Amino acid sequence: MTRTAAELDAIARNNPFLRDAADPRTLHVVFLAERPGRSRAALLDPDSSPPDRFVLRGGEIYLLCRNGLARSRLTAQYFDSTLETTSTFRNWNTVLKMLELARLPARSG
C-alpha cells in the first residue's frame, strides 16, 4: 500500500476533517490496497460507530474518532470485509511524517 510523494501530498491537503479544526490526535487515514467499487462502497454504514465519522476518497478513508481509535467500531476488519480489500491505518501525525520523508531528496549510496 505504497503512495508516491504526490499522492501523500494530496492526501494531506484533502483531509475533510481539517476544516472542522479537529484535534490531530483524533484523525487517521486508512490506506486501501485497491479502490473499492461503488457497490462495495455503498455498503459502508456512516452510522456504524457514533460519534465517529469517515469519508472514503479513492483509495483512502479519512477517519475522525473523537473518542479515540481504540473505542471505535471502525476497524480494519470492518473496512476490509465490507470493501473486500486489505487496509492499513495510520494516525495523522504519521501521515504527515511519511509525507515529509517522501519529499526528501534520494541519497546516492
Stockholm file with secondary structure:
# STOCKHOLM 1.0

chainA/1-109         MTRTAAELDAIARNNPFLRDAADPRTLHVVFLAERPGRSRAALLDPDSSPPDRFVLRGGEIYLLCRNGLARSRLTAQYFDSTLETTSTFRNWNTVLKMLELARLPARSG
#=GR chainA/1-109 SS CCCCHHHHHHHHHTCTTTTTTCCGGGEEEEEESSCCCHHHHTTCCTTSSTTCEEEEETTEEEEECTTCGGGCSCCHHHHHHHHTSCEEEEEHHHHHHHHHHHHSCCCCC
#=GC SS_cons         CCCCHHHHHHHHHTCTTTTTTCCGGGEEEEEESSCCCHHHHTTCCTTSSTTCEEEEETTEEEEECTTCGGGCSCCHHHHHHHHTSCEEEEEHHHHHHHHHHHHSCCCCC
//
